[in-house]
Amino acid sequence: MKLGVLVYLENNDEHVLMIHREKEDEHQGLWLAPGGKVEPNEAPYETAVRETLEETGLIIKDPELKAVLSFPDEGDSPFGDEWLVFVFYTNSFSGTLTTDCPEGRLEWIPKNELTELATWEGDRLFTPRILESGCFSAKFIYSGKSLLDYTFSGCQQQV
């Protein structure tokens, strides 16, 4: 199993930073939030901070864990393995947005247009929930680029 992170970075309660992937891989031509693979001995929170800096030039503060997403591999996953992805949200950051993202083109997208972007079908389902209060977990089963099934469940938070 591989571990990854996505980071939804909101600006002025209006826009979310997304990457139009130009790198040649299974995500090419699609829009994704910044993120990447958790490295050995690295906590998902640390990955969120590192990947955001590497891809955007921005230093995020206080990322909030919003979701844990499961992408099983039943033999024909487009992602090449089983993935568990930790999804973070923040509207607190500093620095200057890079013009040289290694993954593709960065763009601030109006929140109400996020589900209209060319994305994975599952992303259109979970992205609006990232911007709402609370947390959740979800499971997405793909065959190639087709979403076969999905489930959502809520998180219980203890104080």
C-alpha positions as CSV (number, residue, x, y, z in Angstrom):
1,M,0.0,0.0,0.0
2,K,1.2,3.5,-0.8
3,L,0.4,6.6,1.2
4,G,-0.2,10.0,-0.2
5,V,-1.5,13.5,0.6
6,L,-3.6,16.2,-1.1
7,V,-3.7,19.7,0.1
8,Y,-6.6,22.0,-0.6
9,L,-5.3,25.6,-0.2
10,E,-8.0,28.3,0.0
11,N,-7.4,32.0,-0.7
12,N,-9.7,34.7,0.5
13,D,-12.6,32.3,1.0
14,E,-13.1,32.4,-2.8
15,H,-10.4,30.4,-4.7
16,V,-8.6,27.0,-4.3
17,L,-5.2,26.4,-5.7
18,M,-5.1,23.5,-8.2
19,I,-2.6,22.0,-10.6
20,H,-3.4,21.2,-14.2
21,R,-1.2,18.2,-14.6
22,E,1.2,18.3,-17.5
23,K,3.6,15.6,-16.3
24,E,3.2,12.3,-18.3
25,D,1.4,10.0,-15.9
26,E,-2.1,8.7,-15.1
27,H,-3.1,12.2,-14.0
28,Q,-1.9,14.0,-17.2
29,G,-4.5,16.6,-18.4
30,L,-6.5,16.5,-15.2
31,W,-6.7,19.0,-12.3
32,L,-5.5,18.0,-8.9
33,A,-4.8,19.6,-5.6
34,P,-1.1,19.8,-4.7
35,G,0.2,16.7,-3.0
36,G,2.3,13.6,-3.4
37,K,3.7,10.5,-1.9
38,V,4.5,10.1,1.8
39,E,8.3,9.4,2.1
40,P,9.8,6.8,4.5
41,N,9.6,8.0,8.2
42,E,7.5,11.0,7.2
43,A,4.1,11.8,8.8
44,P,1.3,12.7,6.4
45,Y,1.2,16.2,8.0
46,E,4.9,16.6,7.2
47,T,4.3,15.4,3.6
48,A,1.5,18.0,3.2
49,V,3.9,20.8,4.2
50,R,6.8,19.5,2.1
51,E,4.8,18.8,-1.0
52,T,3.0,22.1,-0.9
53,L,6.3,24.0,-0.7
54,E,7.9,21.9,-3.5
55,E,5.0,22.2,-5.9
56,T,3.7,25.7,-5.1
57,G,6.5,27.7,-3.3
58,L,4.0,28.4,-0.5
59,I,4.6,27.5,3.2
60,I,1.3,26.3,4.7
61,K,0.4,26.7,8.3
62,D,-1.9,24.5,10.4
63,P,-3.3,22.2,7.8
64,E,-6.4,20.4,9.0
65,L,-7.0,16.8,8.2
66,K,-10.3,16.6,6.4
67,A,-10.4,13.2,4.9
68,V,-8.8,9.8,4.5
69,L,-9.4,8.3,1.1
70,S,-8.9,4.7,0.1
71,F,-8.2,3.6,-3.5
72,P,-8.1,-0.2,-3.6
73,D,-6.4,-2.0,-6.4
74,E,-8.4,-4.9,-7.6
75,G,-6.1,-5.5,-10.6
76,D,-6.9,-2.6,-12.9
77,S,-6.4,0.5,-10.8
78,P,-5.2,3.4,-12.9
79,F,-2.9,4.3,-9.9
80,G,-0.8,1.2,-10.1
81,D,-1.2,0.2,-6.5
82,E,-3.5,0.4,-3.5
83,W,-3.4,4.0,-2.1
84,L,-4.4,5.6,1.2
85,V,-4.6,9.4,0.8
86,F,-4.8,11.9,3.6
87,V,-6.5,15.1,2.5
88,F,-5.7,18.4,4.2
89,Y,-7.2,21.9,4.1
90,T,-5.7,25.2,5.0
91,N,-6.3,28.9,4.3
92,S,-3.2,29.9,6.2
93,F,0.0,30.3,4.1
94,S,2.9,32.5,3.3
95,G,5.4,33.0,0.4
96,T,5.2,33.6,-3.3
97,L,3.4,31.3,-5.7
98,T,6.0,29.7,-8.0
99,T,5.7,30.0,-11.8
100,D,7.7,26.8,-12.2
101,C,5.6,23.9,-10.7
102,P,7.2,20.5,-11.6
103,E,3.8,18.9,-12.0
104,G,2.1,21.3,-14.3
105,R,0.3,24.7,-14.3
106,L,-0.9,26.2,-11.0
107,E,-4.1,28.2,-11.0
108,W,-6.4,29.7,-8.4
109,I,-9.9,28.3,-9.2
110,P,-13.1,29.8,-8.0
111,K,-14.6,27.4,-5.4
112,N,-17.9,27.2,-7.3
113,E,-16.0,25.9,-10.4
114,L,-14.0,23.1,-8.8
115,T,-16.5,20.4,-9.8
116,E,-16.6,21.6,-13.4
117,L,-12.9,20.9,-13.9
118,A,-11.5,17.9,-15.8
119,T,-10.8,15.7,-12.8
120,W,-11.1,12.1,-11.7
121,E,-14.8,11.3,-11.2
122,G,-14.2,10.6,-7.5
123,D,-12.6,14.0,-7.0
124,R,-15.8,15.7,-8.1
125,L,-17.6,13.8,-5.4
126,F,-15.2,14.4,-2.5
127,T,-13.9,17.9,-3.2
128,P,-17.0,19.9,-2.1
129,R,-16.9,18.0,1.2
130,I,-13.3,19.2,1.8
131,L,-14.5,22.8,2.0
132,E,-17.3,22.0,4.5
133,S,-16.9,21.6,8.2
134,G,-16.1,18.2,9.7
135,C,-14.2,15.2,8.3
136,F,-14.9,12.0,6.5
137,S,-13.5,8.9,5.0
138,A,-14.3,7.5,1.6
139,K,-13.4,4.5,-0.7
140,F,-13.2,4.8,-4.5
141,I,-12.9,1.7,-6.7
142,Y,-11.7,2.4,-10.3
143,S,-11.3,0.2,-13.3
144,G,-9.0,2.1,-15.6
145,K,-10.3,5.6,-15.6
146,S,-13.9,4.6,-14.8
147,L,-15.3,4.9,-11.2
148,L,-17.1,1.6,-10.4
149,D,-18.2,2.2,-6.9
150,Y,-17.7,4.5,-3.9
151,T,-18.7,4.9,-0.3
152,F,-18.5,7.8,2.2
153,S,-18.6,7.7,6.0
154,G,-18.2,10.4,8.7
155,C,-15.5,10.8,11.2
156,Q,-16.2,10.9,15.0
157,Q,-14.1,13.5,16.7
158,Q,-13.4,13.3,20.4
159,V,-12.7,16.4,22.5
